[in-house]
Amino acid sequence: MAEPGGPTTQDGIFYQNTVAARFLADLLDLGRLPPRERVIEVRVEAPADVDDIVVRYADNHRD
């Protein structure tokens, strides 16, 4: 018997991993992007104020 909330939790994990994969793919972009758009670091489960995904761009701003 499945535990309550299990499928919902797995949906959230799948979504988080999908978003992380998109940003990780952006790391491979060798095109000339402005610093505000060029991803230089992706942290998954980051130990910061948020615990999901932190993306750092070449101009040092974070999402």
BARODREN-891612 format. One record per atom (N, C-alpha, C): residue number from 0; residue in three letters; x, y, z. Coordinates in steps of 0.02 Angstrom, whole numbers, plus 50000, padded with zeros to 5 digits. Layout:
N
k, r, xx, yy, zz
NUM, ALA, X, Y, Z
...
END
This chain:
63
k, r, xx, yy, zz
0, MET, 50042, 49941, 50000
0, MET, 50000, 50000, 50000
0, MET, 50045, 50062, 50000
1, ALA, 50030, 50107, 49955
1, ALA, 50070, 50169, 49950
1, ALA, 50056, 50214, 50010
2, GLU, 50108, 50249, 50031
2, GLU, 50099, 50296, 50086
2, GLU, 50064, 50358, 50061
3, PRO, 50023, 50390, 50104
3, PRO, 49990, 50451, 50083
3, PRO, 50041, 50505, 50066
4, GLY, 50030, 50539, 50011
4, GLY, 50075, 50593, 49991
4, GLY, 50134, 50570, 49949
5, GLY, 50145, 50505, 49945
5, GLY, 50203, 50480, 49907
5, GLY, 50203, 50501, 49834
6, PRO, 50149, 50490, 49797
6, PRO, 50147, 50511, 49727
6, PRO, 50155, 50587, 49719
7, THR, 50127, 50625, 49764
7, THR, 50133, 50698, 49761
7, THR, 50205, 50719, 49772
8, THR, 50237, 50687, 49821
8, THR, 50307, 50702, 49834
8, THR, 50350, 50685, 49773
9, GLN, 50338, 50628, 49743
9, GLN, 50376, 50608, 49684
9, GLN, 50365, 50656, 49626
10, ASP, 50304, 50682, 49618
10, ASP, 50290, 50731, 49566
10, ASP, 50332, 50794, 49578
11, GLY, 50338, 50816, 49640
11, GLY, 50377, 50875, 49656
11, GLY, 50451, 50864, 49642
12, ILE, 50476, 50805, 49660
12, ILE, 50546, 50789, 49647
12, ILE, 50559, 50786, 49572
13, PHE, 50514, 50756, 49534
13, PHE, 50521, 50753, 49461
13, PHE, 50523, 50823, 49432
14, TYR, 50478, 50867, 49454
14, TYR, 50476, 50935, 49430
14, TYR, 50542, 50972, 49446
15, GLN, 50565, 50966, 49508
15, GLN, 50627, 50998, 49528
15, GLN, 50685, 50973, 49486
16, ASN, 50689, 50909, 49475
16, ASN, 50744, 50881, 49435
16, ASN, 50740, 50904, 49362
17, THR, 50680, 50912, 49336
17, THR, 50671, 50935, 49267
17, THR, 50695, 51008, 49261
18, VAL, 50677, 51050, 49309
18, VAL, 50699, 51120, 49308
18, VAL, 50775, 51123, 49315
19, ALA, 50804, 51083, 49359
19, ALA, 50876, 51082, 49368
19, ALA, 50911, 51060, 49303
20, ALA, 50883, 51011, 49269
20, ALA, 50913, 50987, 49207
20, ALA, 50914, 51042, 49154
21, ARG, 50862, 51083, 49153
21, ARG, 50860, 51138, 49105
21, ARG, 50917, 51187, 49118
22, PHE, 50928, 51205, 49182
22, PHE, 50982, 51252, 49198
22, PHE, 51050, 51220, 49188
23, LEU, 51056, 51155, 49201
23, LEU, 51120, 51121, 49188
23, LEU, 51135, 51120, 49114
24, ALA, 51084, 51112, 49073
24, ALA, 51094, 51116, 49000
24, ALA, 51117, 51186, 48980
25, ASP, 51093, 51237, 49014
25, ASP, 51115, 51306, 49000
25, ASP, 51190, 51314, 49013
26, LEU, 51218, 51275, 49059
26, LEU, 51290, 51278, 49071
26, LEU, 51330, 51258, 49009
27, LEU, 51300, 51216, 48967
27, LEU, 51334, 51192, 48907
27, LEU, 51329, 51240, 48848
28, ASP, 51290, 51293, 48855
28, ASP, 51280, 51341, 48800
28, ASP, 51345, 51381, 48791
29, LEU, 51377, 51372, 48734
29, LEU, 51440, 51406, 48721
29, LEU, 51430, 51470, 48681
30, GLY, 51367, 51489, 48670
30, GLY, 51354, 51550, 48634
30, GLY, 51373, 51611, 48675
31, ARG, 51379, 51667, 48643
31, ARG, 51398, 51729, 48677
31, ARG, 51335, 51761, 48706
32, LEU, 51323, 51746, 48769
32, LEU, 51265, 51774, 48803
32, LEU, 51288, 51832, 48847
33, PRO, 51244, 51881, 48858
33, PRO, 51261, 51933, 48906
33, PRO, 51269, 51902, 48975
34, PRO, 51312, 51932, 49018
34, PRO, 51323, 51904, 49085
34, PRO, 51259, 51892, 49125
35, ARG, 51209, 51934, 49115
35, ARG, 51145, 51926, 49151
35, ARG, 51109, 51861, 49133
36, GLU, 51125, 51832, 49075
36, GLU, 51091, 51772, 49051
36, GLU, 51136, 51710, 49052
37, ARG, 51201, 51717, 49065
37, ARG, 51247, 51660, 49061
37, ARG, 51252, 51625, 49129
38, VAL, 51228, 51564, 49131
38, VAL, 51229, 51523, 49192
38, VAL, 51300, 51498, 49204
39, ILE, 51324, 51507, 49267
39, ILE, 51391, 51482, 49283
39, ILE, 51390, 51433, 49341
40, GLU, 51334, 51427, 49376
40, GLU, 51331, 51379, 49432
40, GLU, 51258, 51360, 49445
41, VAL, 51247, 51296, 49458
41, VAL, 51181, 51271, 49476
41, VAL, 51190, 51229, 49539
42, ARG, 51153, 51245, 49591
42, ARG, 51155, 51206, 49653
42, ARG, 51086, 51178, 49666
43, VAL, 51084, 51113, 49673
43, VAL, 51021, 51078, 49687
43, VAL, 51021, 51060, 49761
44, GLU, 50965, 51072, 49795
44, GLU, 50959, 51062, 49867
44, GLU, 51011, 51106, 49902
45, ALA, 51015, 51167, 49882
45, ALA, 51064, 51214, 49909
45, ALA, 51050, 51230, 49982
46, PRO, 51103, 51233, 50023
46, PRO, 51093, 51249, 50094
46, PRO, 51090, 51325, 50104
47, ALA, 51041, 51356, 50074
47, ALA, 51032, 51429, 50079
47, ALA, 50962, 51442, 50106
48, ASP, 50938, 51502, 50095
48, ASP, 50871, 51519, 50117
48, ASP, 50818, 51475, 50083
49, VAL, 50833, 51454, 50023
49, VAL, 50789, 51407, 49988
49, VAL, 50825, 51341, 49984
50, ASP, 50789, 51287, 49980
50, ASP, 50823, 51222, 49979
50, ASP, 50811, 51184, 49915
51, ASP, 50792, 51218, 49863
51, ASP, 50779, 51183, 49800
51, ASP, 50836, 51194, 49751
52, ILE, 50832, 51246, 49710
52, ILE, 50882, 51258, 49659
52, ILE, 50904, 51331, 49663
53, VAL, 50969, 51341, 49662
53, VAL, 50997, 51409, 49658
53, VAL, 51040, 51411, 49596
54, VAL, 51026, 51460, 49553
54, VAL, 51063, 51470, 49491
54, VAL, 51101, 51535, 49496
55, ARG, 51167, 51533, 49482
55, ARG, 51208, 51593, 49483
55, ARG, 51228, 51609, 49412
56, TYR, 51223, 51673, 49395
56, TYR, 51238, 51697, 49328
56, TYR, 51305, 51734, 49329
57, ALA, 51333, 51746, 49269
57, ALA, 51399, 51776, 49262
57, ALA, 51404, 51846, 49294
58, ASP, 51348, 51881, 49300
58, ASP, 51350, 51947, 49332
58, ASP, 51340, 51941, 49408
59, ASN, 51341, 51879, 49434
59, ASN, 51336, 51862, 49506
59, ASN, 51266, 51869, 49535
60, HIS, 51214, 51882, 49495
60, HIS, 51148, 51880, 49525
60, HIS, 51125, 51807, 49528
61, ARG, 51078, 51794, 49572
61, ARG, 51054, 51725, 49584
61, ARG, 50979, 51722, 49579
62, ASP, 50955, 51666, 49555
62, ASP, 50884, 51651, 49554
62, ASP, 50874, 51587, 49594
END
